[in-house]
């Protein structure tokens, strides 16, 4: 899932994939809350699952990948 997130961010948000690590925060990469919401909506559609982040404190790519993995599996 982590690789899928990096690929998405590189393509959709025009980021350099080599600069994204599991510890990269969305803020450090210039990804605002609207970008995160759009990314989540796209992933929900692609994966056919609902990702309710309302009660989650997710700030890094690694945390988001782990959260999605728990929903997929």
C-alpha positions in Angstrom: 0.0 0.0 0.0 2.9 2.4 0.8 4.2 2.1 -2.8 0.7 2.9 -4.1 0.5 6.0 -1.9 3.9 7.2 -3.1 3.0 6.6 -6.7 -0.3 8.5 -6.3 1.4 11.5 -4.6 4.1 11.6 -7.3 1.6 11.6 -10.1 -1.4 13.5 -8.7 0.4 16.0 -6.4 3.4 16.5 -8.6 5.9 15.3 -6.0 9.3 13.6 -6.5 8.7 10.0 -5.4 12.4 9.8 -4.2 11.7 12.5 -1.6 8.8 10.6 0.0 9.6 8.2 2.9 7.3 6.4 5.4 8.3 9.1 7.9 7.4 12.0 5.5 4.7 14.1 6.9 2.0 15.5 4.6 2.9 19.0 5.8 6.6 18.6 5.1 5.8 17.8 1.5 3.4 20.7 1.1 0.3 18.4 1.1 -2.7 20.3 2.6 -5.8 18.8 4.1 -7.8 19.1 0.9 -5.1 17.1 -0.9 -5.3 14.4 1.8 -9.1 14.3 1.5 -8.9 13.9 -2.3 -6.3 11.2 -2.0 -8.5 9.3 0.5 -11.5 9.6 -1.7 -9.6 8.4 -4.7 -8.2 5.4 -2.7 -11.7 4.6 -1.4 -13.0 4.5 -4.9 -10.1 2.4 -6.2 -10.1 -0.1 -3.3 -13.9 -0.3 -2.8 -13.6 0.4 0.9 -14.5 3.2 3.3 -11.6 4.9 5.1 -13.0 6.8 8.0 -10.1 9.0 9.2 -12.2 11.1 11.5 -10.9 9.7 14.8 -7.4 9.0 13.5 -4.3 11.1 13.9 -2.4 10.3 10.7 0.3 12.6 9.7 2.8 10.5 7.7 2.7 8.3 4.6 3.7 5.3 6.7 0.9 5.8 9.1 -1.6 6.2 6.3 -0.3 3.0 4.6 -0.6 1.0 7.8 -4.1 2.3 8.5 -5.3 1.4 4.9 -3.7 -2.0 5.3 -5.8 -2.7 8.4 -8.9 -1.8 6.4 -8.1 -3.9 3.4 -7.0 -7.0 5.3 
